[in-house]
């Protein structure tokens, strides 16, 4: 049975689902490779499309319109063509997929530093530390979905739950382009309505074995003595499946071990062509990037910017500094220099981003002071801001140029990123 054919379990509780105690999000792009390929072929949207090569190659991805004919990933292309002879076949573009994946993971990092990528197009996020700043988990999940759709032009589905296992299961049930919350107190009832094939790690062979034992629903699995499952499946597999059937999954979200870069970007609420607005946004993003670097105990030697125009054309520019830095002012000055070098005149801009690359631990990296920097200057000021933010919340202290004239939390119609 395809995992996309499972029905969403019926809730026994009235009202909207309560996401209290559900800090884990599983975010999964919808038909990622197909969706990314169609960015340059919008005329094919809504049609059956297969991403793959010729000859004896296999299907990399397919649109949901092609999947309706039985086309699945890893299927031989010859078989896919027989199932859906009228589908349009597009060769894969792995460089594009990697670039979009990098942008998606960078977006995740703007919500939380607890991100565990599973592949190019999916990741777990632990948003426990972002609730105070961004709202409850389900709201954060929706913001993530909106941001990915707006910035990348593709959709994703999000599962919100108390554990990684249930969150991943929920995102699959929410597809395509949906969000599903499994309340903590309803986890067991939710799971027990599903077939055993829905459990993460149960492949076709294990599913057939469980069926031979008379175990078809997760509830059957849960109420089978663990010793019986261990005799049938092995000690580790039997114990794991029994625990999952009861919603027990203690694994934490494990953040990516090595960060190659730290950064942030923002899509304007309307296209802008005023350099002053862009400079101000670069300051906001530089502050955020530097703060994240200091929080991670890292400093970088290369500053890069990304500029996306109204037609979605994107350019990047980078500059390597004399030494490593984690100072907001230096990152911002470099970002502005890179932007001004582009020489843009009344060109409408959709998105800008700032990144700090060439990272190394700050504790073991000498940070080059500029000739005009006092012994106690901008670096100490940044750390004072960090301490204030930790005590009073992000945005409690910010550069004067980012303060709105009307006293609200945003400026120029842009969201407050502090």
Secondary structure, DSSP 8 states (H G I E B T S, - for coil): --GGG------SS-SS---TT--EEEEEETTHHHHHHGGG-GGGTTS-EEEE-STT-BEEEE-HHHHTTT--TT-BHHHHHHHTTT-EEE---HHHHHHHHHHHHHHHHHH-S-EEEEETTEEEEE-GGGHHHH-SHHHHHHHHHHHHHHHHS--EEEEEESSHHHHHHHHHHH-SS-EEE--GGGHHHHHHTSBGGGSTT--HHHHHHHHHTT--BHHHHHTS-HHHHHHHH-HHHHHHHHHHHTT---------S--SEEEEEEEEEEEE--HHHHHHHHHHHHHHHHHHHHHTTEEEEEEEEEEEETTS-EEEEEEEEEEEE--HHHHHHHHHHHHHHT---S--EEEEEEEEES-EEGGGS-B---TT--SSSHHHHHHHHHHHHHHH-TTSS--GGGS-TTSSS-BTTB----
